[in-house]
Amino acid sequence: MIYRFRAILDNDTEEDIFRDFEIRESDTMEDLHNVITQSFGFDGTEMASFYVSDDDWDQGEEISLFDMSDGLNEVKLMNETSISDIVHEAQTKLIYVYDFLSMWTFFVELAEIVEEAQGTDYPNLMYVQGQVPTEAPEKVFEAENDDDFNEFDDDYDIDDYDSLDFDENWN
C-alpha cells in the first residue's frame, strides 16, 4: 500500500508551506525523513527526529535518526523502524524536527492510504506549496496555562505570627 502524507512547516507567516508526497508503507522512517528533507530543500545532514503525536499535536514517543543516548536508554531509530509500525489509520500524526539548533518543525499527517499505481516511482512528490524561508521560524515555548494554581494560596495568615512556629522550623 501507498501512504499519502502532507508535511506542513510550522511557521507564523500568512503563507502555508507544505509538501504532499507518497511513500510505500513498508519504507522506513529514515526514508520518510529523506523525502521530507529533499522536498523542502535541506541537505539531510543534520540531526532529526520524529515524534508520535495525538490529535492535539502533543509530542509523544521519539524516533531518532541517530542513537545519542550512549546506550543508557533504548532508542527507536529511523532506519530500523518501518513507517507502518508507527503510522496507520488509528495513528496518523507525527511531529518532525530537523536540525535541533534551528528547530525546523513540521506537522506530518497521513492523508490517505491507496493502492500502488503502475508506472509510478516511489517516493513521489505530488504537490509543492510555498517557499521555504532562509531561516527556521522562531519557536515560542509556552507552558500550559494553569489558572487553578496560586503560589501564594497556602492557607497561612501572614499577620498571625504566633502560628508560624519559627522556633520549630528555624534553620
N, CA, C and O of each residue as an XYZ file, in Angstrom:
684
protein
N       0.832     -1.182      0.000
C       0.000      0.000      0.000
C       0.883      1.254      0.000
O       2.049      1.222      0.391
N       0.289      2.339     -0.446
C       0.980      3.620     -0.529
C       0.357      4.590      0.468
O      -0.863      4.738      0.535
N       1.218      5.244      1.239
C       0.773      6.259      2.190
C       0.950      7.632      1.554
O       2.019      7.951      1.033
N      -0.095      8.432      1.601
C      -0.020      9.819      1.146
C       0.046     10.728      2.368
O      -0.844     10.724      3.219
N       1.118     11.501      2.430
C       1.362     12.379      3.559
C       1.328     13.840      3.130
O       1.561     14.174      1.969
N       1.030     14.702      4.101
C       1.232     16.140      3.959
C       2.147     16.556      5.097
O       1.872     16.266      6.261
N       3.243     17.240      4.757
C       4.172     17.788      5.745
C       4.061     19.306      5.680
O       4.315     19.911      4.638
N       3.678     19.917      6.803
C       3.446     21.359      6.880
C       4.504     21.983      7.768
O       4.704     21.553      8.904
N       5.184     23.000      7.247
C       6.162     23.731      8.052
C       5.430     24.537      9.108
O       4.502     25.283      8.794
N       5.843     24.390     10.358
C       5.272     25.158     11.460
C       5.870     26.558     11.412
O       7.016     26.770     11.808
N       5.078     27.513     10.921
C       5.552     28.891     10.839
C       4.407     29.853     11.130
O       3.240     29.463     11.146
N       4.753     31.095     11.355
C       3.746     32.108     11.690
C       3.495     33.078     10.546
O       3.042     34.200     10.770
N       3.783     32.658      9.336
C       3.534     33.533      8.200
C       2.131     33.288      7.669
O       1.485     32.302      8.024
N       1.672     34.175      6.830
C       0.341     34.009      6.248
C       0.320     32.933      5.175
O      -0.728     32.350      4.894
N       1.478     32.669      4.572
C       1.546     31.674      3.503
C       1.757     30.278      4.089
O       2.666     30.061      4.890
N       0.910     29.341      3.681
C       1.098     27.948      4.069
C       2.250     27.363      3.260
O       2.347     27.571      2.051
N       3.114     26.634      3.945
C       4.253     25.995      3.290
C       4.152     24.503      3.586
O       4.352     24.067      4.720
N       3.835     23.724      2.542
C       3.685     22.285      2.753
C       4.051     21.516      1.502
O       4.163     22.072      0.409
N       4.236     20.208      1.695
C       4.518     19.285      0.606
C       3.622     18.063      0.773
O       3.451     17.547      1.877
N       3.052     17.608     -0.347
C       2.286     16.368     -0.374
C       3.112     15.334     -1.123
O       3.636     15.608     -2.203
N       3.224     14.148     -0.544
C       4.029     13.111     -1.199
C       3.481     11.734     -0.857
O       2.716     11.551      0.090
N       3.906     10.780     -1.665
C       3.522      9.384     -1.487
C       4.778      8.563     -1.180
O       5.867      8.838     -1.684
N       4.583      7.545     -0.334
C       5.694      6.669      0.025
C       5.112      5.301      0.367
O       3.973      5.208      0.824
N       5.879      4.253      0.149
C       5.400      2.902      0.457
C       5.296      2.709      1.972
O       6.146      3.184      2.724
N       4.262      2.019      2.404
C       4.079      1.768      3.838
C       5.210      0.913      4.406
O       5.480      0.967      5.606
N       5.864      0.136      3.569
C       6.949     -0.738      4.014
C       8.290     -0.013      4.120
O       9.250     -0.577      4.645
N       8.375      1.231      3.630
C       9.609      2.002      3.747
C       9.863      2.349      5.206
O       8.966      2.251      6.043
N      11.093      2.757      5.503
C      11.456      3.071      6.880
C      11.177      4.537      7.204
O      10.926      5.353      6.317
N      11.228      4.841      8.476
C      11.085      6.228      8.910
C      12.246      7.068      8.381
O      12.090      8.272      8.175
N      13.398      6.455      8.161
C      14.524      7.170      7.556
C      14.196      7.562      6.113
O      14.576      8.644      5.664
N      13.499      6.695      5.390
C      13.057      7.034      4.035
C      12.098      8.223      4.079
O      12.167      9.116      3.234
N      11.199      8.229      5.074
C      10.279      9.356      5.238
C      11.048     10.635      5.560
O      10.733     11.701      5.031
N      12.038     10.532      6.413
C      12.928     11.660      6.728
C      13.584     12.199      5.453
O      13.626     13.409      5.233
N      14.091     11.294      4.620
C      14.762     11.713      3.378
C      13.806     12.427      2.427
O      14.181     13.414      1.794
N      12.574     11.931      2.324
C      11.582     12.572      1.449
C      11.299     13.991      1.937
O      11.241     14.928      1.140
N      11.126     14.142      3.237
C      10.815     15.466      3.772
C      11.981     16.422      3.572
O      11.782     17.544      3.105
N      13.189     16.001      3.914
C      14.338     16.912      3.771
C      14.549     17.303      2.314
O      14.801     18.472      2.020
N      14.451     16.353      1.408
C      14.656     16.658     -0.006
C      13.554     17.545     -0.559
O      13.830     18.462     -1.331
N      12.321     17.288     -0.179
C      11.216     18.074     -0.742
C      11.202     19.507     -0.230
O      10.647     20.389     -0.885
N      11.806     19.754      0.935
C      11.887     21.114      1.463
C      13.248     21.760      1.184
O      13.484     22.898      1.588
N      14.142     21.044      0.499
C      15.410     21.630      0.069
C      16.529     21.594      1.098
O      17.473     22.378      1.005
N      16.443     20.702      2.076
C      17.522     20.554      3.048
C      18.499     19.496      2.571
O      18.136     18.624      1.781
N      19.744     19.567      3.047
C      20.733     18.585      2.614
C      20.640     17.263      3.371
O      21.231     16.271      2.946
N      19.915     17.233      4.476
C      19.696     15.986      5.196
C      20.819     15.572      6.112
O      20.812     14.446      6.609
N      21.793     16.444      6.358
C      22.947     16.075      7.175
C      22.793     16.424      8.652
O      23.657     16.068      9.453
N      21.736     17.098      9.026
C      21.538     17.499     10.416
C      20.765     16.436     11.189
O      20.082     15.598     10.601
N      20.880     16.483     12.493
C      20.135     15.585     13.371
C      18.643     15.843     13.207
O      18.220     16.979     12.994
N      17.849     14.781     13.309
C      16.403     14.907     13.155
C      15.702     13.821     13.958
O      16.281     12.778     14.262
N      14.448     14.087     14.293
C      13.629     13.099     14.991
C      12.172     13.264     14.598
O      11.703     14.364     14.307
N      11.472     12.142     14.598
C      10.021     12.138     14.520
C       9.492     11.927     15.928
O      10.137     11.292     16.762
N       8.312     12.470     16.177
C       7.625     12.239     17.444
C       6.196     11.818     17.122
O       5.495     12.497     16.372
N       5.773     10.705     17.687
C       4.388     10.287     17.547
C       3.535     11.368     18.190
O       3.880     11.885     19.253
N       2.425     11.711     17.551
C       1.595     12.807     18.036
C       0.136     12.388     18.111
O      -0.312     11.494     17.393
N      -0.595     13.056     18.998
C      -2.028     12.804     19.097
C      -2.789     13.858     18.289
O      -2.181     14.653     17.572
N      -4.099     13.863     18.405
C      -4.913     14.800     17.626
C      -4.680     16.261     17.992
O      -4.981     17.154     17.200
N      -4.139     16.514     19.200
C      -3.839     17.890     19.619
C      -2.399     18.281     19.316
O      -1.941     19.338     19.751
N      -1.678     17.440     18.574
C      -0.289     17.659     18.204
C       0.635     17.709     19.420
O       1.623     18.445     19.437
N       0.293     16.907     20.441
C       1.180     16.780     21.590
C       2.287     15.801     21.236
O       2.044     14.774     20.603
N       3.494     16.125     21.645
C       4.672     15.339     21.314
C       4.745     14.083     22.168
O       4.662     14.149     23.394
N       4.903     12.928     21.505
C       4.980     11.649     22.208
C       6.312     10.964     21.980
O       7.363     11.605     22.003
N       6.263      9.659     21.760
C       7.464      8.836     21.609
C       8.346      9.328     20.464
O       7.851      9.723     19.408
N       9.664      9.297     20.689
C      10.639      9.775     19.704
C      11.160      8.622     18.853
O      11.408      7.525     19.354
N      11.322      8.889     17.561
C      12.020      8.002     16.638
C      13.162      8.834     16.081
O      12.933      9.784     15.331
N      14.387      8.485     16.442
C      15.551      9.329     16.187
C      16.342      8.866     14.961
O      16.326      7.689     14.601
N      17.025      9.806     14.338
C      17.893      9.488     13.204
C      19.146      8.757     13.677
O      19.591      7.804     13.037
N      19.718      9.203     14.800
C      20.919      8.594     15.372
C      20.682      8.301     16.845
O      19.871      8.963     17.493
N      21.388      7.311     17.369
C      21.313      6.996     18.792
C      22.318      7.871     19.528
O      23.527      7.661     19.428
N      21.815      8.845     20.260
C      22.671      9.768     21.019
C      22.611      9.467     22.519
O      23.052     10.286     23.326
N      22.075      8.311     22.903
C      21.841      8.010     24.311
C      23.032      7.363     25.010
O      22.965      7.130     26.217
N      24.101      7.068     24.311
C      25.265      6.373     24.873
C      24.883      5.042     25.506
O      25.519      4.597     26.462
N      23.848      4.410     24.975
C      23.421      3.115     25.473
C      22.664      3.159     26.780
O      22.348      2.106     27.335
N      22.363      4.340     27.292
C      21.678      4.462     28.576
C      20.184      4.214     28.445
O      19.559      3.702     29.374
N      19.609      4.566     27.321
C      18.180      4.388     27.085
C      17.979      3.653     25.775
O      18.797      3.750     24.859
N      16.883      2.917     25.698
C      16.555      2.282     24.432
C      15.941      3.338     23.517
O      15.019      4.053     23.911
N      16.455      3.429     22.304
C      16.019      4.456     21.363
C      15.503      3.785     20.105
O      16.135      2.869     19.578
N      14.338      4.245     19.616
C      13.859      3.789     18.316
C      14.609      4.579     17.255
O      14.675      5.807     17.301
N      15.165      3.859     16.308
C      15.913      4.503     15.231
C      15.116      4.462     13.939
O      14.403      3.498     13.661
N      15.249      5.530     13.151
C      14.503      5.641     11.895
C      14.809      4.496     10.940
O      13.901      3.945     10.316
N      16.094      4.132     10.822
C      16.470      3.121      9.833
C      16.033      1.713     10.239
O      16.080      0.797      9.418
N      15.607      1.523     11.502
C      15.165      0.221     11.978
C      13.645      0.142     12.157
O      13.120     -0.889     12.579
N      12.946      1.222     11.837
C      11.508      1.297     12.097
C      10.760      1.538     10.790
O      11.014      2.523     10.096
N       9.846      0.643     10.459
C       9.068      0.854      9.233
C       7.952      1.868      9.506
O       7.475      2.004     10.632
N       7.559      2.560      8.465
C       6.510      3.575      8.583
C       5.232      2.949      9.124
O       4.565      3.531      9.980
N       4.889      1.759      8.622
C       3.634      1.125      9.034
C       3.626      0.708     10.500
O       2.554      0.491     11.067
N       4.808      0.590     11.135
C       4.860      0.290     12.563
C       4.452      1.498     13.401
O       4.029      1.342     14.546
N       4.575      2.691     12.843
C       4.300      3.922     13.588
C       3.009      4.582     13.121
O       2.214      5.043     13.940
N       2.800      4.628     11.811
C       1.660      5.350     11.246
C       0.670      4.362     10.660
O       1.047      3.443      9.933
N      -0.608      4.561     10.985
C      -1.689      3.730     10.461
C      -2.992      4.496     10.635
O      -2.977      5.655     11.051
N      -4.116      3.866     10.325
C      -5.414      4.562     10.369
C      -5.711      5.177     11.731
O      -6.302      6.254     11.811
N      -5.303      4.499     12.803
C      -5.590      4.994     14.153
C      -4.547      5.985     14.653
O      -4.811      6.713     15.610
N      -3.379      6.033     14.037
C      -2.294      6.932     14.432
C      -1.776      7.626     13.174
O      -0.934      7.080     12.460
N      -2.283      8.838     12.902
C      -1.999      9.490     11.621
C      -1.061     10.690     11.723
O      -0.648     11.221     10.692
N      -0.713     11.131     12.922
C       0.038     12.383     13.050
C       1.415     12.179     13.658
O       1.608     11.406     14.597
N       2.369     12.911     13.079
C       3.744     12.932     13.556
C       4.222     14.378     13.618
O       3.770     15.228     12.851
N       5.130     14.639     14.530
C       5.868     15.899     14.528
C       7.275     15.539     14.075
O       7.862     14.571     14.557
N       7.812     16.319     13.151
C       9.157     16.076     12.637
C       9.997     17.311     12.918
O       9.627     18.425     12.547
N      11.142     17.101     13.582
C      12.057     18.206     13.877
C      13.370     17.924     13.172
O      13.971     16.864     13.343
N      13.804     18.893     12.376
C      15.055     18.783     11.630
C      16.004     19.875     12.102
O      15.608     21.035     12.211
N      17.248     19.516     12.383
C      18.288     20.454     12.804
C      17.918     21.075     14.157
O      17.258     22.112     14.226
N      18.357     20.419     15.213
C      17.972     20.823     16.564
C      18.536     22.178     16.982
O      18.114     22.719     18.003
N      19.462     22.734     16.233
C      19.913     24.100     16.519
C      18.951     25.118     15.933
O      18.680     26.148     16.551
N      18.433     24.836     14.739
C      17.487     25.747     14.089
C      16.038     25.407     14.411
O      15.164     26.272     14.344
N      15.781     24.152     14.759
C      14.437     23.682     15.126
C      13.408     23.854     14.002
O      12.323     24.392     14.222
N      13.758     23.393     12.797
C      12.753     23.329     11.738
C      11.725     22.293     12.193
O      12.076     21.135     12.420
N      10.486     22.690     12.325
C       9.455     21.805     12.857
C       8.334     21.655     11.831
O       7.876     22.631     11.236
N       7.906     20.412     11.641
C       6.883     20.094     10.653
C       5.799     19.239     11.289
O       6.070     18.376     12.123
N       4.564     19.499     10.875
C       3.443     18.644     11.230
C       3.229     17.712     10.045
O       2.957     18.164      8.932
N       3.353     16.421     10.284
C       3.260     15.423      9.223
C       2.015     14.581      9.493
O       1.855     14.005     10.569
N       1.137     14.523      8.486
C      -0.111     13.790      8.695
C      -0.389     12.860      7.523
O      -0.240     13.228      6.357
N      -0.795     11.648      7.869
C      -1.231     10.679      6.869
C      -2.584     11.120      6.344
O      -3.546     11.218      7.105
N      -2.666     11.389      5.041
C      -3.914     11.858      4.443
C      -4.785     10.684      3.988
O      -5.992     10.663      4.226
N      -4.152      9.707      3.329
C      -4.911      8.542      2.886
C      -3.963      7.404      2.536
O      -2.761      7.598      2.351
N      -4.539      6.218      2.452
C      -3.815      5.015      2.059
C      -4.438      4.527      0.762
O      -5.647      4.300      0.695
N      -3.605      4.363     -0.279
C      -4.108      3.991     -1.602
C      -3.319      2.804     -2.137
O      -2.281      2.422     -1.598
N      -3.847      2.238     -3.211
C      -3.143      1.164     -3.911
C      -1.969      1.746     -4.687
O      -2.000      2.907     -5.096
N      -0.948      0.945     -4.884
C       0.205      1.371     -5.664
C      -0.206      1.533     -7.130
O      -0.858      0.657     -7.699
N       0.174      2.647     -7.728
C      -0.155      2.918     -9.130
C       0.956      2.374    -10.028
O       2.140      2.597     -9.775
N       0.564      1.674    -11.058
C       1.541      1.140    -12.009
C       2.265      2.297    -12.703
O       1.643      3.290    -13.080
N       3.572      2.160    -12.866
C       4.354      3.162    -13.578
C       4.754      4.358    -12.730
O       5.363      5.291    -13.254
N       4.435      4.368    -11.445
C       4.813      5.477    -10.563
C       6.004      5.063     -9.723
O       6.008      3.987     -9.124
N       7.015      5.919     -9.680
C       8.167      5.674     -8.821
C       7.888      6.263     -7.447
O       7.377      7.376     -7.322
N       8.231      5.499     -6.422
C       8.019      5.955     -5.045
C       9.359      6.053     -4.339
O      10.245      5.233     -4.580
N       9.520      7.022     -3.489
C       8.567      8.068     -3.089
C       8.272      9.029     -4.233
O       9.075      9.208     -5.149
N       7.093      9.641     -4.150
C       6.604     10.502     -5.216
C       6.144     11.835     -4.623
O       5.196     11.877     -3.839
N       6.819     12.920     -5.002
C       6.405     14.255     -4.585
C       5.240     14.679     -5.460
O       5.379     14.815     -6.675
N       4.084     14.887     -4.831
C       2.861     15.157     -5.584
C       2.555     16.641     -5.732
O       2.083     17.081     -6.781
N       2.827     17.427     -4.662
C       2.405     18.822     -4.680
C       3.323     19.639     -3.778
O       3.720     19.198     -2.700
N       3.651     20.846     -4.250
C       4.506     21.771     -3.500
C       3.756     23.077     -3.336
O       3.264     23.643     -4.311
N       3.667     23.564     -2.090
C       3.016     24.850     -1.802
C       3.953     25.692     -0.946
O       4.336     25.279      0.148
N       4.320     26.862     -1.438
C       5.087     27.830     -0.648
C       6.585     27.648     -0.730
O       7.099     26.565     -1.007
N       7.264     28.754     -0.477
C       8.722     28.797     -0.472
C       9.226     28.674      0.966
O       8.700     29.318      1.874
N      10.240     27.850      1.163
C      10.835     27.677      2.480
C      11.665     28.920      2.799
O      12.478     29.336      1.973
N      11.480     29.524      3.982
C      12.282     30.694      4.343
C      13.755     30.316      4.501
O      14.089     29.141      4.655
N      14.620     31.307      4.460
C      16.052     31.040      4.577
C      16.453     30.638      5.989
O      17.456     29.951      6.182
N      15.668     31.066      6.982
C      15.939     30.684      8.367
C      14.690     30.056      8.965
O      13.564     30.379      8.585
N      14.915     29.158      9.905
C      13.790     28.484     10.559
C      12.939     29.491     11.315
O      13.474     30.414     11.929
N      11.624     29.328     11.279
C      10.756     30.206     12.070
C      11.104     30.099     13.550
O      11.389     29.013     14.055
N      11.077     31.238     14.236
C      11.430     31.262     15.651
C      10.366     30.543     16.466
O       9.169     30.721     16.240
N      10.811     29.735     17.410
C       9.898     28.981     18.263
C       9.636     29.758     19.543
O      10.537     30.372     20.115
N       8.385     29.718     19.978
C       7.997     30.297     21.257
C       7.538     29.139     22.129
O       6.538     28.485     21.834
N       8.275     28.893     23.201
C       7.943     27.795     24.094
C       7.104     28.346     25.235
O       7.531     29.247     25.956
N       5.905     27.796     25.391
C       4.986     28.265     26.414
C       4.533     27.091     27.256
O       4.295     25.992     26.756
N       4.418     27.355     28.556
C       3.870     26.347     29.452
C       2.353     26.377     29.346
O       1.761     27.381     28.948
N       1.746     25.275     29.702
C       0.291     25.249     29.681
C      -0.239     26.190     30.750
O       0.371     26.344     31.808
N      -1.360     26.810     30.475
C      -1.965     27.743     31.406
C      -2.679     26.955     32.503
O      -3.564     26.145     32.226
N      -2.281     27.204     33.746
C      -2.890     26.525     34.882
C      -3.513     27.574     35.786
O      -2.882     28.041     36.734
N      -4.757     27.943     35.491
C      -5.437     29.007     36.224
C      -5.731     28.640     37.667
O      -5.959     29.531     38.486
N      -5.732     27.356     38.005
C      -6.071     26.935     39.356
C      -4.901     27.076     40.326
O      -5.102     26.972     41.536
N      -3.700     27.308     39.836
C      -2.528     27.375     40.702
C      -2.273     28.810     41.140
O      -2.254     29.737     40.330
N      -2.079     28.963     42.444
C      -1.710     30.260     43.009
C      -0.609     29.990     44.016
O      -0.847     29.367     45.051
N       0.604     30.458     43.715
C       1.732     30.161     44.583
C       1.582     30.771     45.974
O       2.279     30.349     46.897
N       0.698     31.746     46.154
C       0.514     32.391     47.452
C      -0.707     31.849     48.198
O      -1.044     32.344     49.274
N      -1.357     30.858     47.647
C      -2.536     30.278     48.272
C      -2.109     29.086     49.127
O      -2.237     27.936     48.706
N      -1.604     29.364     50.325
C      -1.077     28.307     51.178
C      -1.776     28.224     52.534
O      -1.289     27.528     53.424
N      -2.879     28.899     52.710
C      -3.687     28.869     53.926
C      -2.970     29.416     55.150
O      -3.368     29.111     56.274
N      -1.936     30.208     54.968
C      -1.275     30.849     56.102
C      -1.775     32.277     56.231
O      -1.961     32.982     55.239
N      -1.983     32.677     57.444
C      -2.332     34.062     57.726
C      -1.039     34.776     58.070
O      -0.502     34.576     59.160
N      -0.529     35.593     57.183
C       0.773     36.221     57.388
C       0.764     37.246     58.523
O       1.829     37.677     58.966
N      -0.385     37.632     58.987
C      -0.459     38.546     60.117
C      -0.519     37.814     61.452
O      -0.420     38.450     62.501
N      -0.678     36.499     61.437
C      -0.757     35.705     62.655
C       0.605     35.057     62.900
O       0.810     33.891     62.562
N       1.537     35.812     63.488
C       2.904     35.350     63.669
C       3.025     34.217     64.686
O       3.971     33.432     64.619
N       2.097     34.121     65.612
C       2.176     33.090     66.646
C       2.008     31.688     66.072
O       2.534     30.728     66.635
N       1.297     31.555     64.980
C       1.048     30.223     64.418
C       2.103     29.787     63.403
O       1.992     28.703     62.830
N       3.112     30.605     63.176
C       4.118     30.247     62.157
C       5.212     29.349     62.678
O       5.988     28.828     61.877
N       5.321     29.135     64.000
C       6.275     28.205     64.598
C       7.704     28.448     64.125
O       8.358     27.543     63.607
N       8.175     29.663     64.305
C       9.541     29.976     63.872
C      10.582     29.150     64.584
O      11.548     28.715     63.958
N      10.420     28.918     65.874
C      11.431     28.160     66.624
C      11.509     26.721     66.131
O      12.593     26.151     66.014
N      10.371     26.154     65.848
C      10.345     24.756     65.415
C      10.933     24.554     64.022
O      11.594     23.545     63.775
N      10.704     25.494     63.113
C      11.125     25.337     61.717
C      12.323     26.206     61.352
O      12.637     26.384     60.175
N      12.989     26.745     62.372
C      14.145     27.622     62.081
C      15.327     26.804     61.632
O      15.615     25.756     62.210
N      16.033     27.277     60.583
C      17.186     26.530     60.071
C      18.322     26.658     60.983
O      19.388     26.099     60.725
